[in-house]
Amino acid sequence: MPESVADLARGVRERSRAHIARAITLVESSRPDHRERARELLALLAPDTGQGMRVGISGIPGAGKSTFIDALGTRLIERGHRVAVVAVDPSSARTGGSVLGDRTRMAQLTASEDAFVRPSPSGAHLGGVARATREGMLVLEAAGFDVVLVETVGVGQSEVAVAEMVDTFLLLALARGGDQLQGIKRGILEMADVIAVNKADGEHAGDARVAARELSGAMRLMNSDPDARRPPVLTCSAQTGDGLDEVWEAVLEHRRWLESQGSLHARRAEQQREWMWAMVDSELRDAVRRSPRVRELLAEITPGVRTGSVSAVDGAARIIAAFGADLAQRPGE
Ligand SMILES: Nc1nc2c(ncn2[C@@H]2O[C@H](COP(=O)(O)OP(=O)(O)OP(=O)(O)O)[C@@H](O)[C@H]2O)c(=O)[nH]1
C-alpha cells in the first residue's frame, strides 16, 4: 500500500529528507497515476511554496558551475539559509545518468543537513525535464529551502526553460584568449541578470578582469536604451572564494530592483501563465501520442512522410483528426 499523499506532504513540511526525496521522485514521474498523485501533492504543498529565492546558474561545461555552487551554497548556509540545488540537463537522458547536480561534484553541500542536492531528472524531451525540475523546486520550497539554485548547461534551449522558472539568472563565464564572447550565445547574454567571470585567480586573474570589461562593453552595445537595467559583470573565483560575496550581493541587488518595480510579482505571474500553457502543450502532446488511432495512423503514414509522398502538413492534419476521433469516442480520456 503506497503511503497517502497527505502523509507525504506532512513529511515534506516536517523536512524529512526521506519524504522529500520520495516526493521529488513522485513529481518527476510521467506515469499517469503518478501524475494524479503529484497534482494532489502539489495542491497540498502550494500554500508553503513561493517564498524561495530562485536563482538559475548557467555556464558552459568547465565554467566551474559545481565548484561555484558548492562554495556559494556553503557560504549561504553559514549565513543561515537553507539551500536546494536542482538542475535541468536533458542530455542526461542520453548518457543514462545525470551529470548536473551530481553529488560528488558538490561535496561540501551534499554533506550539509541544510542543503539538498538533486540531480537533473532524466527525460526524452526538455519540456518533461523542465516540468519535473520545476515541480521538484516547489517540493523543496515547501520543505523550507529558502534558496533554490537551478543549474543548467550553457548550451541550447535548457537556459530558456530555466530562465522561465527563476527570479534571477546568473551566467558564469570564463576568460578565454582572444574573443571573450566566443562560445557565449547572444541569446544567453540577453537572458542574464548577473554575469560573473569565474576562475579569476592566480595567473588568470588579469585575463578575467579584461574579459569582464569586454563583456560589460558588449552588454552596453546590445542594449542602447539608457534607462534599461544593465546586468553587472563581476569576477570571482569559486576556488578561492574571492568575489563570491559580491556575486551574491549582485543577485540580491537584482532582486531588490525587481521588487522595487513590482516586477518580481509580475515575473512570477507571467511564469505561471506560460507554465500553464507549457503543461497544456506537453500533456496534449503525450495524449496525442498515446491515442490508439494516432498510433495506427502513424504506422501507416510515417514511411510516406519520410519519402515525401505524404506531406508533413497533410500528415499533421490527419494526426489531429485521428486524435479528435478518439476523443469523440472516449470523452473521458
Ligand atoms: N582555477 C580555478 N579553477 C576552477 C575554479 N572553479 C572551478 N575550477 C576548476 O574547473 C574545473 C571544472 O569545474 P566544475 O565545477 O566541474 O565545472 P562545471 O561547469 O560544473 O563543469 P561540468 O562538470 O563540465 O559541467 C575543475 O577542475 C575545477 O576544479 C576557479 O574559480 N578557479
The ligand as a Gaussian input file, in Angstrom:
#p B3LYP/6-31G(d) Opt

LIG

0 1
 N       41.490000      27.995000     -11.059000
 C       40.199000      27.753000     -10.870000
 N       39.683000      26.565000     -11.225000
 C       38.367000      26.359000     -11.007000
 C       37.519000      27.339000     -10.447000
 N       36.263000      26.855000     -10.395000
 C       36.322000      25.612000     -10.904000
 N       37.575000      25.296000     -11.281000
 C       38.058000      24.043000     -11.889000
 O       37.477000      23.932000     -13.177000
 C       37.141000      22.576000     -13.460000
 C       35.659000      22.487000     -13.827000
 O       34.897000      22.839000     -12.688000
 P       33.444000      22.291000     -12.430000
 O       32.955000      22.934000     -11.212000
 O       33.393000      20.806000     -12.524000
 O       32.761000      22.914000     -13.715000
 P       31.316000      22.730000     -14.343000
 O       30.966000      23.984000     -15.010000
 O       30.402000      22.183000     -13.317000
 O       31.672000      21.733000     -15.441000
 P       30.937000      20.445000     -15.976000
 O       31.031000      19.471000     -14.844000
 O       31.769000      20.042000     -17.147000
 O       29.567000      20.893000     -16.326000
 C       37.508000      21.782000     -12.232000
 O       38.774000      21.218000     -12.436000
 C       37.566000      22.827000     -11.115000
 O       38.463000      22.480000     -10.105000
 C       38.120000      28.592000     -10.052000
 O       37.482000      29.510000      -9.561000
 N       39.451000      28.729000     -10.302000

